[in-house]
Amino acid sequence: MAGTTDKPGEWMAQWLKMQESLMKEWASSLGKMMHSPAPPGEWMKLPFSPGGLYEQWSRSLSDLPTKREEEGVGRLVYNRIASSSKVYMDLLNFWAKSTGILKSVPVGKTLTVEEINVLRNNWMKNYQEFMKTLWGSRPAGDEESLGKTLEGTTLSASDLTWSLVEPILKNVAQMPDIVQKISRGDTSAVLDLGGIFSKNYEDTVGRAMIAPSFGYFKALNEKIGQTIHAYARFNTAKNAFSSMLYKTGLKAAEKVYQRSSEFIGQEASPETFKAFYHMWWTVNEETYHDLLSSEEFATMSKEMISRGLLFRKWFDDLTDHVLKFTNIPGKKDMDEVYKTLWDLRREVRNQKRVIRDLEKKMEAKDRRKKPA
Amino acid sequence: MAENVMEAMMKESARVQQKLLKGFENMMHIKDMEEGVTPREVVYREDKVQVFHFKPEGEDICPVPVVIVYALVNRQYMMDIQDNLSLFRKLIGQGLDLYVIDWGYPSKMDKYQTMEDYLDGYLNNVVDFVRDRTGKDKVNILGVCQGGAFSTIYAALYPEKVQNLVVMVAPIDLDTQDGLLQVWSKSFDVDLMVDTIGNVPGEFLNLGFLWLKPFQLVIDKYVGLIDRLDNPETVKYFLRMEKWIFDSPDQAGETFRKFVKDLFQQNLLCKGEFKLGGRKVDLKNITMPVLNLFGEQDHLVPPYCSKPLADLVGTKDVTTVAYAVGHIGMYVSSKAQKEMPPTVANWLKDRAVSEKKKGPGKAKK
């Protein structure tokens, strides 16, 4: 009934006990601090917070088994839970901060437009910080696998691309302005980089990449150029796709901000946070559903996948060209083998069926011959 | 006030960490989970395909064997996920003689494998094998999800071999702009994908399924488990489900191309224009009784994709049963587990009366 197991040794039980007692110590020392005469605002500035402690603890937990345990379904799923818990804990941190911001407004006071803007901007700034965690969490490593599927490449190709595009980025006229925006904490400015890169790339190096070559290495040079060009275009599409997702995240943030007013006046408790968490993920789900069912999403995802595949196509073509000079089979050679095998299997299946039908006919004939 | 916030944070943080520790203890040592729990026997193999036989139990045995055709996406052991949640176990408990197809994992060398290979080849061979083994002229076919569409096509092409057709959450009518999968597949360049990478990775399809409800399936599902991490049985059930969800075989390129282009993008099966191996598939050839089961809250194959089958087939004996569950709920929800097996078994037995009168068939070795 139970799955295959490999029970942890004595060390694991000891280690778990140690972790539990360590957690109790943290809780007790933080509890003491909360009841100390230090002003409450100071607690938020502590070098560690429950979220920070969680992160350290979680890291120590996930690092440990890599040394001691092999991969398995338990570990794999635990990592998914830990990754989602990280989002949950960071949302808890954000909730504490935002609750603090909203509670800082004196009861009964009518706020000016400027004050409301400051309040909203602080809230948004904290939320954007939190969004970094959100986009850091991956759905069970599948995006990574997808990336590998589409790219199917080596690091050197991206290094090469970077060395080509770096000068463009450095010389872009708009760069200082964007850097300034980023330094002011405007995360959306990072996304503008993608657009600038795309435009400048297409106008400069991009043209060179697909220009016809000449000489003995003509074919090779052209394939290298096309591959790098396809990779750059794939990256551009990937950035545009990410930008669309990020912008939707900001749209959801705005809705969460509006709905946060429902929590004003409620006591800060784990239950209130759970209600906030539920509101947060359902609002996000709805907002993303609108995007996912839109024409824009269909177009952008098609663009990204197609460009990824085109890059892969050129990369395979280049690899085949290089392998031509060796005795290692390339993709085209293997495809030929697969095709032949498929033909043979079909042939065998058909022949087996013919034989089986003949056997049946003979059996029936024999039965007819035998006297009753 | 800030004291309250800090205290709430501490409490919640400590709770999560304590639960995660318990989860760590309960999960980390589990290397793998079993693929199916009901005793079975491998009775047929061909290339990567194998057939499991599950012997019927009880006295009221259905005389016609049932061939279960699962989808190529994911694996058939979802229907046998754990002792108390096994449709296979419950179906054999109702006296059904089950033959379940395991399609296996296509590798790169299977990229040219077509839908004809699957249906005219493997499925037809399996049906013939079961007919020979049981001495019956016809078998019952139960198709699940994509396997439901395959079974419908097969029944239309080989009606002389099919006694009754049962389909579960089968995508039949795909001319819709409502379901996300249907919308995405319309703009998907399947030719470019198959021409470039051959087989379509299971991870790619999984990503698509996760994107249907990203926050629920990537975050809340796991956060919701935290509270129950200290229960070893809950953890084991969750691990089984996770293993199944991410156990996604790659799709043989040519089969995937035809499935997406002909069914999802052009809805040819419904239009009566679908062809397999040069033959037109006319659903009006389905003159045997049909039982159509679907989930009212199914977000993968919404009800409007399954329901129209009744109007497309050539028989008047069509029974349509809807359950108030989602796609996965059709296999593992307590409601479906309780109601579906007797519904299927009784429906099949009612339509096997003539076979009962004939008595047991002459089985071959």
Interface residues (C-beta under 8 A of the other chain):
Chain A: M1 A2 G3 T4 T5 D6 K7 P8 M12 L16 Q19 E20 M23 A27 L30 G31 M34 P40 G41 W43 M44 S49 P50 G51 L53 Y54 W57 S58 L61 P65 E69 E70 G72 V73 G74 R75 L76 V77 Y78 R80 I81 A82 S83 S84 S85 V87 Y88 M89 L92 N93 A96 T99 G100 K103 S137 P139 A140 D142 E143 S145 L146 T149 G152 E267 A268 S269 P270 T272 F273 K274 Y277 W281 T282 N284 E285 Y288 H289 L292 S293 A298 T299 S301 K302 I305 S306 L309 L310 R312 K313 D316 M334 D335 V337 Y338 K339 L341 W342 R345 R346 R349 R353 R356
Chain B: M1 A2 E3 N4 V5 M6 E7 A8 M9 M10 K11 E12 S13 A14 R15 V16 Q17 Q18 L20 L21 G23 F24 E25 M27 M28 H29 I30 K31 D32 M33 E34 V37 E46 D47 Q82 D83 K108 M109 D110 K111 Y112 Q113 D117 G121 N125 D128 L180 V183 W184 K186 S187 F188 D189 L192 M193 D195 T196 I197 G198 P201 E203 F204 N206 L207 L210 W211 L212 K213 P214 F215 Q216 L217 V218 I219 D220 K221 Y222 V223 L225 I226 L229 K236 F238 L239 R240 E242 K243 F246
